[in-house]
Amino acid sequence: MKALVSQAVGGPETLVMADVPVPVPGPGQVAIAVETCAINFPDALIIEDRYQFRPARPFAPGGEVAGTVSAVGPGVDRFKPGDRVIAMTVHGGLAECALAAVGMTFALPADISWNDGASLLITYGTAIHALRDRGRMQAGDTVLVLGAAGGVGLATVELAKAMGGRVIAGVSDEAKAAAARNAGADEVVIYGRAPFDKQQARELTDAFKAACGPDGAQIVVDPVGGDYSEAALRAIGWEGRFLVVGFPAGIAKLPLNLALLKSCDICGVFLGGALEREPDRFIAQVDDLYGFLRSGAIRPHIAEVLPLVRGAEGIALLAGRGAIGKVIVRIGD
């Protein structure tokens, strides 16, 4: 089968098209004939050996797919060949066939397109897990979202609005501000590029505080990290929840005295780990995402659809923060 593979540590330019063996599902696994694969920031990290998982080479990146079950491994009774599914694969998605654990695989209804299906799990799945499970969101909460024009950011803006929140979007330019407003953001803060000196950090803190209002944010969703995190934490309200999603701008060093003074929680959001531990819990949440999609409350913003031979371009686009929303690689033509 055809696959876009990493044969050596490096950036997207090191990926090559290759013929590789069709994978055989083991116990608790399903094999998926891939129609579409969504590109996410971990795809840029995993080929540079900067992700928490380091698969043996050669391997194909691509951690989120939509397609049809082609085979099931021993012990799998939830799916059968021919079923439409979406899945988190960690890697292997930029290929004609990929393996996924059954606990990270979900039925895809016939009325949901391959592109939309491949756009749901990592971004909207992370967003709903963050807001509901880790953020304990209630209608009326003010939610500050950093990186609000990225995949997780836009998904969080849409879901927070659908759940009755007031949303403050943090973005880096006017085009991304427009995307965040179109997704439903009530206020937008445009920030510069880190690192910040003390004056710039103070100005960003003040901008976040002004946008959030006198009671601060009840929830901060941070998929960015770096110098942006402390400014956002300083804008959190009493007993707020600061949700750590990712850190493409670097791992933040937060002054924990702020957590004490605001009596706030700093919570990690790791969807993959949660799925491994409680897979059945997320079946209902994925069904809820389908409901939001059907109602129009969420609309995956797909920036680019590329063929497999151009998959490396998709990873480069996302790694360079040039994409507003999702990049999809179409495989099953």
C-alpha positions in Angstrom: 0.0 0.0 0.0 1.0 3.6 -0.4 2.1 5.7 2.6 3.9 8.9 3.3 6.6 7.8 5.7 9.3 9.2 8.0 12.5 7.4 7.5 14.8 9.8 9.4 14.3 12.4 12.1 13.4 15.8 10.5 10.8 18.1 9.3 8.1 17.6 6.7 10.6 17.9 3.9 12.1 14.5 5.0 8.8 12.6 4.4 8.8 10.3 1.3 6.1 8.3 -0.5 6.7 4.6 -0.2 5.2 1.2 -0.7 4.8 -0.5 2.7 3.1 -3.7 3.9 -0.6 -3.6 4.8 -0.9 -3.6 8.6 -2.6 -6.6 10.3 -4.7 -5.8 13.3 -3.7 -7.4 16.6 -5.8 -8.0 19.7 -8.1 -5.1 20.4 -7.3 -3.3 17.1 -9.1 -2.5 13.9 -7.6 -1.9 10.4 -9.1 1.1 8.6 -9.1 1.7 4.9 -8.4 5.4 5.2 -10.5 8.0 3.2 -9.3 11.1 4.9 -6.6 12.0 7.5 -6.6 15.2 9.4 -3.3 16.9 10.2 -2.6 18.1 13.7 0.3 19.7 15.5 1.5 16.4 17.0 2.2 15.2 13.4 4.9 17.9 13.2 6.4 16.9 16.5 6.4 13.1 16.0 8.5 13.2 12.9 11.1 15.3 14.8 11.1 12.9 17.8 9.6 15.6 19.9 6.3 13.9 20.8 5.7 11.8 23.8 5.5 8.7 21.6 8.4 7.7 19.4 7.4 4.9 16.9 10.0 2.8 15.2 10.9 4.0 11.7 9.8 3.8 9.1 6.3 5.0 10.1 3.6 7.3 8.6 2.5 10.2 10.7 -1.2 11.0 10.9 -3.1 10.6 14.1 -6.7 11.2 13.1 -8.6 9.4 10.3 -11.9 8.6 8.8 -12.6 5.5 6.8 -14.0 2.0 6.5 -13.1 -0.9 8.7 -11.2 -3.5 6.6 -10.4 -6.0 9.3 -10.7 -6.5 13.0 -8.3 -8.2 15.4 -9.0 -10.8 18.0 -11.4 -9.7 20.7 -13.0 -6.9 18.7 -16.8 -7.2 18.6 -17.8 -3.6 18.4 -17.0 -3.2 14.7 -17.0 -5.3 11.6 -15.5 -4.9 8.1 -17.5 -2.3 6.1 -18.3 -0.1 9.1 -17.8 3.6 8.7 -15.6 4.9 11.5 -13.4 7.7 12.8 -10.4 7.0 14.9 -7.3 8.4 16.7 -4.3 6.4 15.6 -1.4 8.3 17.1 0.5 7.7 13.9 0.0 5.7 10.7 -2.9 7.8 9.2 -1.1 9.1 6.1 -1.5 5.8 4.4 -4.0 3.7 2.6 -4.6 1.6 5.7 -4.1 2.4 9.3 -4.5 0.6 12.7 -6.4 2.0 15.6 -7.2 0.7 19.1 -10.9 -0.2 19.4 -11.2 2.2 22.3 -10.1 5.1 20.1 -12.4 4.2 17.3 -16.0 5.5 16.9 -18.8 4.8 14.5 -19.3 7.4 11.9 -23.0 7.9 10.8 -23.7 7.9 7.0 -24.8 11.6 7.1 -21.4 12.8 8.3 -18.9 13.4 5.5 -15.4 11.9 5.6 -13.8 15.4 5.9 -16.0 16.4 8.8 -15.6 13.1 10.5 -11.8 13.3 10.3 -12.0 16.8 11.8 -13.9 15.9 14.9 -11.9 13.7 17.3 -8.7 15.6 18.2 -10.0 19.1 18.0 -13.6 19.0 19.0 -13.0 15.9 21.2 -10.3 17.8 23.1 -12.5 20.8 23.3 -15.5 18.9 24.7 -13.3 16.9 27.1 -11.6 20.2 28.3 -14.8 22.2 28.8 -17.0 19.5 30.3 -14.7 17.1 32.1 -11.8 19.3 33.2 -13.4 22.8 33.1 -16.8 21.8 34.6 -18.3 24.5 32.3 -21.6 26.0 33.1 -23.8 28.3 31.0 -22.8 31.9 31.6 -19.1 31.1 32.2 -16.6 33.4 30.6 -14.1 31.3 28.6 -10.7 32.7 27.5 -9.3 30.7 24.6 -5.7 31.1 23.5 -4.7 30.2 20.0 -8.3 30.6 19.1 -7.9 30.3 15.3 -6.1 27.0 15.5 -7.8 23.6 15.2 -8.5 23.1 19.0 -9.0 26.9 19.5 -11.7 27.3 16.9 -13.4 24.1 18.1 -13.3 25.4 21.7 -14.8 28.8 20.6 -17.7 27.1 18.9 -18.4 24.5 21.6 -18.1 27.1 24.4 -20.7 29.2 22.6 -23.0 26.2 22.0 -22.8 25.4 25.7 -23.9 28.9 26.7 -20.5 30.6 27.4 -19.2 34.1 26.8 -16.0 33.6 24.8 -12.8 35.7 24.7 -10.5 34.7 21.8 -6.8 35.3 21.8 -5.2 35.3 18.4 -2.1 36.7 16.7 -3.5 38.7 13.7 -6.5 40.2 12.1 -7.3 37.3 9.8 -7.4 34.9 12.7 -9.4 37.5 14.7 -12.0 37.4 11.9 -12.1 33.5 12.0 -12.6 33.6 15.7 -15.4 36.1 15.4 -17.0 34.0 12.7 -16.8 31.0 15.1 -18.8 33.0 17.7 -16.2 34.8 19.8 -17.7 37.7 21.8 -14.4 39.5 22.2 -11.0 39.2 20.6 -7.6 40.1 21.9 -4.8 40.3 19.3 -1.4 39.6 20.8 2.1 39.9 19.5 4.7 37.2 19.1 6.5 36.0 22.2 8.9 36.3 24.0 7.7 39.3 25.8 9.5 41.7 28.0 7.9 42.8 31.3 6.1 45.7 29.7 4.6 43.6 26.9 3.6 40.9 29.4 1.8 43.5 31.5 0.0 44.9 28.5 -1.2 41.5 27.4 -2.4 40.8 31.0 -4.3 44.1 31.0 -5.8 43.3 27.6 -7.0 39.9 28.8 -8.4 41.3 32.0 -10.3 44.1 30.2 -11.8 41.6 27.8 -12.8 39.1 30.5 -14.4 41.8 32.7 -14.2 42.4 36.5 -14.9 38.8 37.5 -12.2 37.4 35.2 -12.5 34.2 33.2 -14.0 31.2 34.8 -12.1 29.0 32.3 -8.9 29.5 30.4 -8.2 27.1 27.6 -4.5 27.2 26.7 -3.3 25.2 23.7 -0.4 27.6 23.2 1.9 27.9 26.3 5.0 30.0 26.5 4.7 33.6 27.7 1.0 33.7 26.8 0.1 31.4 29.7 1.0 33.6 32.6 -0.8 36.6 31.2 -3.9 34.4 30.8 -3.6 33.0 34.3 -3.5 36.5 35.7 -6.9 37.2 34.0 -8.6 34.2 35.6 -11.3 34.7 38.2 -11.8 33.3 41.7 -11.9 29.5 41.6 -11.4 29.5 37.9 -10.0 26.5 35.9 -6.8 26.9 33.8 -6.8 24.1 31.3 -3.3 23.1 29.9 -3.8 21.7 26.4 -0.5 22.1 24.6 2.6 24.3 24.3 3.8 25.0 20.8 5.1 28.3 22.1 7.0 26.5 24.8 6.3 25.0 28.2 5.2 27.8 30.5 6.7 28.4 33.9 3.7 29.6 35.9 4.1 31.4 39.3 2.0 29.1 41.6 1.3 31.9 44.0 -1.3 33.0 41.5 -3.1 29.7 41.9 -3.2 30.2 45.6 -4.3 33.9 45.5 -7.1 33.1 43.0 -7.9 29.7 44.5 -7.9 28.4 41.0 -7.3 25.0 39.5 -4.5 24.2 36.9 -5.7 21.1 35.0 -4.1 19.0 32.4 -6.1 18.0 29.3 -4.9 14.8 27.7 -7.6 13.3 25.5 -5.5 10.3 24.4 -4.8 9.3 28.0 -8.4 9.7 29.0 -9.6 7.6 26.1 -7.2 4.8 27.1 -8.6 4.7 30.6 -12.3 5.3 30.0 -13.1 4.6 26.4 -16.8 3.9 26.9 -17.3 7.3 28.5 -16.5 9.1 25.2 -19.0 7.3 23.0 -21.7 9.6 24.3 -19.5 12.7 23.9 -18.8 11.8 20.3 -22.5 11.3 19.7 -23.0 14.8 21.2 -20.5 16.2 18.8 -22.5 14.7 15.9 -25.6 16.4 17.3 -23.8 19.8 17.5 -22.6 19.2 13.9 -26.1 18.4 12.6 -27.6 21.4 14.3 -25.0 23.8 12.9 -23.6 24.7 16.3 -20.2 23.5 15.1 -18.8 23.6 11.6 -15.3 22.3 11.1 -13.3 24.9 9.4 -11.2 23.1 6.8 -8.4 25.3 5.5 -7.0 22.9 2.9 -7.7 19.5 1.4 -4.6 17.9 -0.1 -3.8 14.6 -1.8 -1.5 12.1 -0.1 1.5 13.0 -2.2 1.2 16.6 -0.8 0.7 15.5 2.8 4.0 16.9 3.9 2.9 20.4 2.7 -0.1 20.1 5.1 2.2 19.3 8.0 4.5 22.2 7.1 1.5 24.6 6.9 0.3 23.6 10.3 3.7 23.7 11.9 4.3 27.2 10.5 0.9 28.3 12.0 -0.2 29.2 8.5 -3.5 27.3 8.6 -6.7 28.7 10.1 -8.6 25.6 11.1 -8.0 22.0 9.9 -5.8 20.6 7.1 -7.2 17.4 5.5 -5.3 14.9 3.4 -7.6 13.0 1.1 -6.4 9.4 0.6 -9.3 7.3 -0.6 -9.9 8.8 -4.1 
